[in-house]
Amino acid sequence: MKTLTESRALASPPISAASKRRIFARMKPFIPLYLLFLPVLAYYLIFHYAPMVGLIIAFKNYNFMDGIFHSHWVGMDHFKRFMSSGDFWQVMKNTLIIAMYRLIFGFPAPIIFALLVYELRFTGAKRIIQTISYLPHFLSWVVVYALTYNFFGETGFINQIITYFGGHSLPFLGSTSYFRGLFVGSSIWKEIGWSSIIYLAALTRVDTDLYEAAGLDGANRWHRMWHITLPGIRTIVSIMLLMSLGNILSVSFEQIVVMYNQVVSPVAEVIDYYIYRVGLQSGNNFSYATAVGLFRSVLGLLIVLTANWFAKKLDEDGGIW
């Protein structure tokens, strides 16, 4: 009887020396690019894939003395605890509402901005607008919140205008009614310019001859944008939408931390902040917090897979894979 090694050898014959030389010859021109890619590969292996080993503590009662692999196994207990707790529906509701706000208002914002910039005929003005719109991306959320406070605080610029005309100052930053709007609005202001870069790059690939042909047929700017520009970037929009859906449950943790206070906690406590609160602020609950984070990640994966399936049904080029 042939051994398993012999069977594998017969099923997949070894690569000849000539084939190896051909493969190396094809790869040789790209060796500098591979070397440039090595730091990126190392970064993802060290900081993204290696820590995934720690996900095992989601199924254990982790403690420092026993370590990750020797802690007591509890299976799905932490997941059941989360889904049966009184915080589950409130946290999920807050996360989904803010995520839908960001999807409805935040996702189209850079597309609209890119279309407006693309329609500008003055190159100098276009460059100045693009440069200014990129700058907020490089500001920390602490600085952005300081600007928000100066505008929407009790003695901020907006309330000064309201009181100047005889009105009463409004608690924008300390009200559950205004929190979500300010949260999503400040996020859009910070990222609209940076997020528009990929759409502006995609717009440069649209065939300009189509605009000339449409103009000869009597199409105005709106018709050309609707029937030429948007279909030309449809694939990029579809891919970016799927990527946004992948992070739909990962509401910006840094932004939540700087804008969170006890008054707005009923609408501000999302999954990310809940993980931080129960995992780091409430003692040794690392296993429980890891289980909640894993639950969020798996749910996000299912959303992406479902959305990708629908995108492929609607358009062959609409999905990521």
C-alpha positions in Angstrom: 0.0 0.0 0.0 1.3 3.5 -0.9 1.9 5.9 1.9 0.2 9.2 2.1 3.4 11.0 1.1 3.8 8.9 -2.0 0.2 9.5 -3.0 0.6 13.2 -2.7 3.8 13.1 -4.7 2.0 11.2 -7.5 -1.0 13.6 -7.4 1.1 16.8 -7.6 4.4 16.2 -9.5 7.3 18.4 -8.4 8.0 21.6 -10.1 10.9 21.3 -12.5 14.0 23.4 -12.3 13.1 25.1 -15.6 9.7 26.1 -14.2 11.3 27.5 -11.1 13.7 29.6 -13.2 10.8 30.9 -15.3 8.8 31.8 -12.1 11.8 33.6 -10.7 12.4 35.4 -14.0 8.9 36.7 -13.9 9.2 37.8 -10.3 12.6 39.4 -10.5 11.5 42.8 -12.0 9.1 43.2 -9.1 11.5 42.3 -6.2 11.9 46.0 -5.2 8.1 46.3 -4.9 8.0 43.1 -2.8 10.6 44.6 -0.5 8.6 47.8 -0.2 5.6 45.7 0.7 7.3 43.7 3.4 6.8 46.4 6.2 3.1 46.5 5.3 2.9 42.7 5.5 4.8 42.7 8.8 2.4 45.4 10.2 -0.7 43.4 9.4 0.8 40.1 10.6 2.0 41.6 13.9 -0.8 44.0 14.8 -3.9 42.4 13.0 -3.5 38.7 12.6 -1.2 37.7 15.6 -3.6 39.3 18.2 -6.4 37.1 16.8 -5.0 34.3 18.9 -6.3 36.2 21.9 -9.9 35.8 20.7 -9.9 32.4 22.4 -10.5 34.2 25.8 -14.0 35.0 24.5 -14.8 31.4 25.3 -13.0 31.3 28.6 -12.9 33.0 32.1 -9.6 34.6 31.5 -7.4 35.6 34.4 -3.7 36.7 34.6 -2.6 33.8 36.7 -3.7 31.0 34.4 -3.0 32.8 31.1 -4.8 32.7 27.8 -4.5 28.9 27.2 -5.0 27.6 30.7 -8.0 29.7 31.8 -11.3 27.9 32.5 -13.3 27.1 29.3 -16.9 28.4 29.5 -18.0 28.1 25.9 -20.7 30.5 24.8 -21.6 31.7 28.3 -20.3 35.3 27.7 -22.3 35.6 24.4 -25.4 34.4 26.2 -24.8 36.8 29.0 -24.5 39.7 26.6 -27.6 38.9 24.6 -29.7 38.3 27.8 -28.5 41.4 29.5 -30.6 44.6 29.7 -27.8 46.5 27.9 -28.0 44.5 24.7 -31.0 46.0 23.0 -30.1 49.6 24.1 -26.5 49.3 22.9 -27.5 47.7 19.6 -30.2 50.3 19.0 -27.8 53.2 19.6 -25.2 51.6 17.4 -27.6 50.9 14.5 -29.2 54.3 14.6 -25.9 56.2 14.5 -24.6 53.7 11.9 -27.7 54.4 9.7 -27.2 58.2 10.1 -23.7 57.8 9.0 -24.7 55.6 6.1 -27.6 57.8 4.9 -25.9 61.2 5.4 -22.2 60.4 5.7 -21.7 58.0 2.8 -23.1 60.2 0.0 -21.4 63.4 1.3 -17.9 62.7 -0.2 -19.5 61.6 -3.5 -21.5 64.8 -3.8 -18.5 66.9 -2.8 -16.3 65.1 -5.4 -18.9 65.8 -8.1 -19.1 69.5 -7.1 -15.3 69.8 -7.2 -15.0 67.9 -10.5 -17.5 70.3 -12.1 -15.3 73.3 -11.2 -13.7 74.8 -14.3 -11.0 76.9 -12.4 -8.1 74.6 -11.6 -6.7 77.0 -9.0 -9.9 77.2 -7.1 -10.3 73.4 -7.3 -6.9 72.8 -5.8 -7.5 75.3 -3.0 -10.8 73.8 -2.1 -9.4 70.2 -2.1 -6.4 71.2 0.1 -8.7 73.0 2.6 -11.1 70.1 2.7 -8.3 67.6 3.4 -7.0 69.4 6.5 -9.6 68.4 9.1 -8.7 64.7 8.5 -5.4 65.3 10.2 -6.9 66.9 13.3 -7.4 64.7 16.4 -10.9 64.2 17.7 -9.9 66.2 20.8 -9.3 69.3 18.6 -12.5 68.7 16.6 -14.5 68.5 19.8 -12.9 71.7 21.0 -14.0 73.4 17.8 -17.5 71.9 18.2 -17.6 73.1 21.8 -16.7 76.6 20.7 -19.5 76.6 18.2 -22.2 74.7 20.1 -21.4 75.1 23.8 -23.7 77.0 26.1 -21.6 80.1 25.5 -20.6 79.1 22.0 -20.9 81.1 18.7 -24.3 79.5 17.8 -25.9 80.2 21.1 -24.6 83.8 21.1 -26.4 84.4 17.8 -29.6 82.8 19.2 -29.5 84.9 22.4 -28.6 88.0 20.4 -31.9 87.7 18.5 -33.8 87.2 21.8 -33.9 83.4 22.0 -32.7 81.1 24.7 -29.4 79.2 24.5 -29.8 75.5 23.6 -27.9 72.6 25.3 -26.6 71.2 22.0 -23.8 69.1 23.7 -25.9 68.1 26.7 -29.1 66.9 25.0 -30.1 63.5 23.7 -32.0 65.3 20.9 -29.0 66.9 19.4 -26.2 64.4 20.1 -26.6 62.2 17.0 -26.9 65.1 14.6 -23.7 66.7 16.0 -21.9 63.4 16.1 -22.6 62.6 12.5 -22.2 66.2 11.3 -18.8 66.6 12.9 -17.7 63.2 11.4 -18.8 64.3 7.9 -17.0 67.7 8.3 -13.8 65.9 9.4 -13.7 63.2 6.7 -15.6 64.6 3.7 -12.5 65.9 1.9 -10.3 62.9 2.6 -13.0 60.4 1.6 -13.6 62.2 -1.7 -10.1 61.5 -2.9 -10.9 58.1 -4.2 -14.0 59.4 -6.0 -12.1 62.3 -7.6 -9.5 59.7 -8.8 -12.3 57.6 -10.3 -13.8 60.6 -12.0 -10.6 61.2 -14.0 -11.2 57.8 -15.7 -14.5 58.8 -17.2 -14.2 59.2 -20.9 -14.5 63.0 -21.7 -15.6 62.2 -25.3 -18.9 61.0 -23.8 -19.5 64.5 -22.4 -18.9 66.1 -25.8 -21.3 63.6 -27.5 -23.9 64.3 -24.9 -23.5 68.0 -25.3 -24.1 67.7 -29.0 -27.3 65.8 -28.2 -28.5 68.7 -26.1 -27.7 67.3 -22.6 -27.2 69.8 -19.9 -24.8 69.4 -16.9 -27.4 67.6 -14.8 -28.1 65.1 -17.6 -24.4 64.5 -18.2 -23.7 64.0 -14.5 -26.7 61.6 -14.0 -26.2 59.5 -17.2 -22.4 59.6 -17.6 -20.5 60.7 -14.5 -22.3 58.6 -11.9 -22.4 55.4 -14.1 -18.7 55.9 -14.7 -17.9 55.6 -11.0 -20.6 53.1 -10.1 -18.2 50.3 -9.4 -16.1 52.4 -7.0 -19.2 53.6 -5.2 -20.4 50.0 -4.9 -17.1 48.8 -3.5 -16.9 51.7 -1.0 -20.4 51.1 0.1 -19.6 47.4 0.9 -16.5 48.5 2.8 -18.6 51.0 4.8 -21.1 48.2 5.6 -18.2 46.2 7.0 -17.5 48.9 9.6 -21.2 49.8 10.1 -21.1 48.5 13.7 -17.7 50.1 14.5 -18.8 53.6 15.4 -15.8 55.9 15.9 -14.6 55.0 19.4 -12.3 58.1 19.7 -15.2 60.4 18.8 -17.6 58.8 21.2 -15.0 59.0 24.1 -14.5 62.8 23.6 -18.2 63.6 23.1 -19.6 61.2 25.7 -21.1 62.5 29.0 -23.7 61.1 31.4 -26.5 63.3 30.1 -26.3 61.8 26.5 -25.3 58.3 27.6 -28.8 56.8 26.8 -28.2 57.6 23.1 -24.4 57.6 23.0 -23.4 54.2 24.5 -22.6 52.2 21.4 -20.9 48.8 21.2 -17.4 50.2 21.0 -17.9 52.3 24.2 -19.7 49.4 25.9 -16.7 47.2 25.3 -14.4 49.8 26.7 -16.7 50.4 29.8 -17.2 46.7 30.7 -13.7 45.6 29.7 -11.5 48.2 31.2 -13.6 50.3 33.6 -15.3 47.4 35.4 -12.5 45.2 36.6 -11.5 41.9 35.1 -14.1 41.5 32.4 -11.7 40.9 29.5 -13.4 37.7 28.4 -16.8 39.3 28.3 -15.6 42.4 26.4 -13.8 40.1 23.9 -17.0 38.1 23.4 -18.9 41.3 22.7 -16.2 42.5 20.2 -16.2 39.1 18.5 -20.0 39.2 18.2 -19.8 42.7 16.6 -17.2 41.5 14.1 -19.1 38.4 13.1 -22.3 40.4 12.6 -20.4 42.9 10.5 -19.0 40.1 8.4 -22.5 38.7 7.8 -23.7 42.1 6.7 -20.8 42.4 4.2 -21.4 39.0 2.8 -25.1 39.6 2.4 -24.6 43.1 0.8 -21.9 41.6 -1.5 -24.3 38.9 -2.6 -27.0 41.5 -3.4 -24.5 43.7 -5.3 -23.4 40.8 -7.5 -27.0 40.0 -8.3 -27.6 43.6 -9.4 -24.3 44.1 -11.2 -21.5 41.7 -12.1 -18.9 44.3 -11.2 -20.7 45.5 -8.1 -19.2 43.2 -5.5 -15.8 43.0 -3.9 -15.2 39.4 -4.8 
